[in-house]
Amino acid sequence: MFIAKGKTFIVVDFISVAQSSLVAQNLTVVFCAVMLLVILMFKNSLSQELYIFLEAIVIMSAAFAELPSMATQVAVVKDWVVVICDSDSSKLAGKLS
C-alpha cells in the first residue's frame, strides 16, 4: 500500500491472492479428509478422549478452510469493483468506502 496525492492505493496482485488462498483452502480440505479417514479406520481402537480430540481437530480445520474462501471472495470482489468503475478513481473511491 502506498500514498500518493493524499489518496491511498492498494497495490496487490489479486490473482496471486486468489491462487494462494485456493491452495491454502485445498490443503486444509485435504488435511480434514485425511483426519476423517484416520478416525474412520481406527474408530474402534481409539480411546474416547482421543476420538473426541480428533473430531475437534477435524471441525476446527474445516472452519479454518473457510477463511481462504473468504479471502478469494474479497479478492474477486475488489477486482470487479475496479472493472465496474472503469478505473475512474473518483468512482472507485465511492464504491470502496
RALIN-V209331 format. One record per backbone hydrogen bond with DSSP energy under -0.5 kcal/mol. CO is the residue of the C=O (numbers start at 1). NH is the residue of the N-H. Records with the same first field share a line. If there is no record, write none. Layout:
CO = NH + NH
This chain:
2 = 9
4 = 7
7 = 4 + 9
9 = 2 + 11
10 = 12
12 = 14
13 = 17
14 = 18
15 = 19
16 = 20
17 = 21
18 = 22
19 = 23
20 = 24
21 = 25
22 = 26
23 = 27
24 = 28
25 = 29
26 = 30
27 = 31
28 = 32
29 = 33
30 = 34
31 = 35
32 = 36
33 = 37
34 = 38
35 = 39
36 = 40
37 = 41
38 = 42
40 = 43
42 = 46
47 = 51
48 = 52
49 = 53
50 = 54
51 = 55
52 = 56
53 = 57
54 = 58
55 = 59
56 = 60
57 = 61
58 = 62
59 = 63
60 = 64
61 = 65
62 = 66
63 = 66 + 67
64 = 67 + 68
65 = 69
66 = 70
67 = 71
68 = 72
69 = 73
70 = 74
71 = 75
72 = 76
73 = 77
74 = 78
75 = 79
76 = 80
77 = 81
78 = 82
79 = 83
80 = 84
81 = 85
82 = 87
83 = 86
85 = 88
87 = 89
88 = 92
89 = 93
90 = 94
91 = 95
92 = 96
93 = 97
